[in-house]
Amino acid sequence: MYLGKIITLSIAIMFFATINVLAAEETTVPPTEYQSREVIGTVDGVNIGDEGQVGLWVTGDDGGLYTVDTSISVPEGLQYRVAKGDRVILQLVDNIDGTETAYFSDIVRTRGLWWAFAIFAAVIVLVGLKRGVFALVGFVATVGMLFWFMFPRILAGADPVLVAVIAGVAILAINLFLSHGFTRNAMIALASTSIGVVLAWGIGSLFVSLAKLSGMATDESVFLYWQIGTLHVPAGLLLAGIIIGTVGVLDDVAITQCETVAELKSANGAFTARELFVRAMRVGRHHIASAVNTLVLAYAGASLPLFLIFLASSDVSLWRFLNTEIVAEEIVRTLGGTTALVLIVPLATFVAALAWGRVGVESRAEFEDHEHDG
């Protein structure tokens, strides 16, 4: 089992190394002509005005001393709770008279992010032990797949949907084999989820078409289309997002159903494929009932400010709210991803029942031999 995981990790490393070379030819965004520069510095002092405005004294890494009035900066009104010693990012803009104005741009939060990741990793390892370690490796592999394969390929002009499908299947393969080893159930789950990715593709395409979505409801999508010019079909980026968002849930559902079928076979080796399917689907239906809300809540949480902005406008009717493309996009994401998630339950159960139904198992030891040999 350890050999299999080492092989999987080696393949992943070689794959990412190859992709990194290929991605070197990706297109770049030409810099905009804007007379400004960015500097990072340390806050030496904070002054709160009578009206709540925040003034900062900052020593830049370039040696300059800057006074910043955050009330005229982009994130006006945002409460960053900036304190002495914090690292901040300033935008320096040249004035017509030759002077320079410093604007507060953002706060440097990478140290906090590293601490958050360290706590996250520690919890995963302490609770999951060996499997937790492999899960972390899979997490890093997933991030690598996104940033060194999927994103560069899309920016280079490749079809976003095709790239998302390839990346999704690769992510599933790496994580399933790292977390569960080269077992029969992991292979069954990979086969099932690969079909599930294709289902998400087809269902997402249908729903995007039915809703007549352009894929250009956000400023980011418009920027990518007009400035970079690599997205031949903007709706493809929306569909790619639906596919990748669904991938993260498919493997959990598939492996659960596969393990359910395997445990039923272990309990009674005489069960046929049909009996395994019927019994496992009883568990699967409960899984569906709880999983249906998974993507709904995930997308609702991510889009909470958007929904609140629309609903806070008393002159916007419910029909007009739902008909807005940016809201319709989130609805389609939810419905498309959830539909694929529900369909993967009977699909994974059927494939697992078919595979285990043909295996005659008379004892627990014999079951484990079949499982590890799979």
Summary of the structure (lengths in Angstrom):
residues: 374
radius of gyration: 25.7
end to end distance: 10.9
largest distance: 88.4
contacts: 1131
relative contact order: 0.10
helix: 68%
strand: 11%
